Amino acid sequence: MKIVISPAKSLDFETAVPTLQYTQGIFLSETEKISSVLKKQTPQKLAELMHISSNLGELNWQRNQNWQLPFTLENAKQAIFAFSGDVYTGLDAYSLSEEKILQLQQKLRILSGQYGLLKPLDLIQPYRLEMGTKLKIGTKDNLYQFWDSKVTQAINNELSDKEVLVNLASNEYFKVIKPKLLKAEIITPVFKDYKDGKLKVISFFAKKARGLMVRYIVDNNIENVTDLKGFDSDCYAFDSNLSSNNELVFTR
């Protein structure tokens, strides 16, 4: 079983990590091309491009100027500990044992606008570049065009025949993958909460639940869809009536 998730806008490069083990991303040469384009953007242009405030434009301009290879533990951090959004709160990688971190390294992949595809222990430097950003890289008009074939092939290379790919990424990020080219069954969990008498996907809760499911898979050595349906963290429960073969709905 393999899992894909989205990155996070929120970053934590201050908290000490529980392991000295790290790896390097497989697409650093491509990332360097993106970095060279980003370095040429002004703070104002970055703010317009990413629809962010001028202060964030200035922050990310500085990040872009500071970005450089090679990555080391002195100037970079393992991705699973650097991202700190809602998904990563649910996952809570800091409380994993080293054995479980290594299992996570085998199962989990993080989709990224700047890095393409990351393993949990791949080093990254601070950045902000959402996959939906309309940034032209060479002959490619946007990041989807730049990354789709590369990321899809990289995931395929890691999948064994009939292996399950659990899609816990957002729509924005999963769109970079070409599902028809994957040699895997794709399972997409959906998390819904009752609000005002109706079942709804509430972004904050759904993001945290995605992280909780990653943790559930690793903690319980889940390898098949039947066991995946046993997910019950944070009072969620599998609803067979709302689910289909490829979409598993969990409600609370």
Buried (B, 14 or more C-beta within 10 A) or exposed (E): BBBBBBBBEEBBEEEEBBBEEBBBBBBBEBBEBBBEEBEEBEBEEBBEBBEBEEEBBBBBBEBBEEBEBEBEEEBBBBBBBBBBBBBBBBBEBBEBEEEBBBBBBEBBBBBBBBBBBBBBBBBBBBBBBBBBBEBEBEEBEBBBBBBBEBBBEBBBEBBEEEBBBBBBBBEBBBBBBBEEEBEBEBBBBBBBBEEEEEBEEBEEBBBBBBBBBBBBBBEEEBEEBEBBBEBEBBEBEBBEEBBEEEEBBBBB
